[in-house]
Amino acid sequence: MLASEIKADLTKTYGVKYGSGENDSGCPAVQVAILTHRINELKEHFGKHIHDYHSNRGLLKMIGSRKSLLKYLQRKDMDKYKGLIADLGLRK
């Protein structure tokens, strides 16, 4: 579960940079940042619990959601997309 302080920090950071304000948690860039943080936390979990298949399904659903949000952002605004990819350290 994502702590509310971390989520507020991500919303403030990426909302100001890519959204309309520091409380804009609905913009795609903020949603991608939150999903990326949750995915990275689950990666650490799978290092210890290799056979946790139920959480693996949730991880794959989060990856799919992030992929579709990134595709949407790429179609709408390529500059924001490239900046977000660079900031989050994603492979594209």
C-alpha positions as CSV (number, residue, x, y, z in Angstrom):
1,M,0.0,0.0,0.0
2,L,1.3,3.4,-0.9
3,A,1.7,5.8,2.0
4,S,-0.3,9.0,1.7
5,E,2.8,11.1,2.3
6,I,4.6,9.5,-0.6
7,K,1.6,9.8,-2.8
8,A,1.2,13.5,-1.9
9,D,4.9,14.1,-2.6
10,L,4.6,12.4,-6.0
11,T,1.5,14.4,-6.8
12,K,3.1,17.6,-5.8
13,T,6.3,17.0,-7.7
14,Y,4.9,15.7,-11.0
15,G,1.6,17.7,-10.8
16,V,3.5,21.0,-10.9
17,K,5.9,19.8,-13.6
18,Y,3.5,18.0,-15.9
19,G,0.0,18.7,-14.7
20,S,-2.0,21.8,-13.9
21,G,-1.1,22.1,-10.2
22,E,0.3,20.5,-7.1
23,N,-3.1,18.9,-6.2
24,D,-3.7,17.5,-9.7
25,S,-3.5,13.7,-9.0
26,G,-5.6,12.9,-12.1
27,C,-3.2,13.9,-14.8
28,P,-1.6,11.0,-16.6
29,A,2.0,12.0,-15.6
30,V,1.1,11.8,-11.9
31,Q,-0.7,8.5,-12.3
32,V,2.3,7.0,-14.2
33,A,4.7,8.3,-11.4
34,I,2.5,6.7,-8.7
35,L,2.2,3.4,-10.6
36,T,6.0,3.4,-11.2
37,H,6.6,3.8,-7.5
38,R,4.2,1.0,-6.6
39,I,5.8,-1.3,-9.3
40,N,9.3,-0.7,-7.9
41,E,8.0,-1.5,-4.4
42,L,6.6,-4.8,-5.7
43,K,9.9,-5.7,-7.4
44,E,11.5,-5.7,-3.9
45,H,8.7,-7.9,-2.6
46,F,9.3,-10.5,-5.3
47,G,12.9,-10.7,-4.4
48,K,11.9,-12.2,-1.1
49,H,8.7,-14.0,-2.1
50,I,9.3,-15.7,-5.4
51,H,6.2,-17.8,-5.5
52,D,3.7,-15.1,-4.7
53,Y,1.6,-15.6,-7.9
54,H,-1.4,-13.6,-6.7
55,S,0.6,-10.4,-6.3
56,N,2.3,-11.1,-9.6
57,R,-1.1,-10.8,-11.3
58,G,-1.6,-7.4,-9.7
59,L,1.9,-6.3,-10.8
60,L,1.1,-7.2,-14.4
61,K,-2.2,-5.3,-14.2
62,M,-0.3,-2.2,-12.9
63,I,2.3,-2.5,-15.7
64,G,-0.5,-2.7,-18.3
65,S,-2.2,0.4,-16.8
66,R,1.1,2.3,-16.9
67,K,1.7,1.2,-20.5
68,S,-1.7,2.5,-21.6
69,L,-1.3,5.8,-19.7
70,L,2.1,6.3,-21.4
71,K,0.6,5.5,-24.8
72,Y,-2.1,8.1,-24.2
73,L,0.5,10.7,-23.0
74,Q,2.6,9.9,-26.1
75,R,-0.4,10.6,-28.4
76,K,-1.4,13.8,-26.7
77,D,1.9,15.5,-25.8
78,M,5.3,14.1,-27.0
79,D,7.4,16.6,-25.0
80,K,5.7,15.6,-21.7
81,Y,6.1,12.0,-22.6
82,K,9.8,12.2,-23.2
83,G,10.4,14.3,-20.1
84,L,8.5,11.9,-17.9
85,I,10.3,8.9,-19.3
86,A,13.6,10.6,-18.6
87,D,12.6,11.6,-15.0
88,L,11.3,8.2,-14.0
89,G,14.1,6.3,-15.7
90,L,12.0,4.1,-17.8
91,R,13.6,2.4,-20.7
92,K,12.0,4.2,-23.6
